[in-house]
Amino acid sequence: MCRIKHLIDKKSLSEFTDMFEYGNASTVNWLISKLKIIKSIIDNGHFVSIEGDDIITLKTHEDLKIWISKLFDEVSIEEVYKT
């Protein structure tokens, strides 16, 4: 299987945190939609690298859930994984 590498750079990561911290429904929904895209990339067997102070790589759903819980909150995880 060919793996495609996806990168969330520092600027994009800053946008994610800004949207979360702003905290109104539309900005949080924007963030959730982006997190769902990351989830779908992992669903398809690819990984996502995130450039912050260090570069981390999300390879599994557990990696994604841990990352979301560190930067955002448990509610975000529930929304991303809601069916």
Residue pairs with C-beta under 8 A, 6 or more apart in sequence:
1 45
3 45
3 46
3 47
4 46
5 46
5 47
5 49
6 38
6 41
6 46
6 47
6 48
6 49
7 48
7 49
7 50
7 51
8 16
8 38
8 48
8 49
8 50
8 51
9 51
10 51
10 52
13 50
13 51
13 52
16 31
16 34
16 71
17 71
18 27
19 27
19 28
19 30
19 31
20 27
20 28
20 31
20 71
20 72
20 76
28 76
31 72
31 76
32 76
32 79
32 80
35 64
35 68
35 72
35 76
35 79
35 80
36 80
38 48
38 58
38 64
39 61
39 64
39 80
39 81
41 47
41 48
42 48
42 58
42 59
42 60
42 61
42 63
42 64
47 57
47 58
47 59
48 57
48 58
48 64
49 55
49 56
49 57
49 58
50 56
50 57
50 58
50 67
56 63
56 67
57 63
58 64
58 67
61 81
64 80
65 77
65 81
68 76
68 77
68 80
69 77
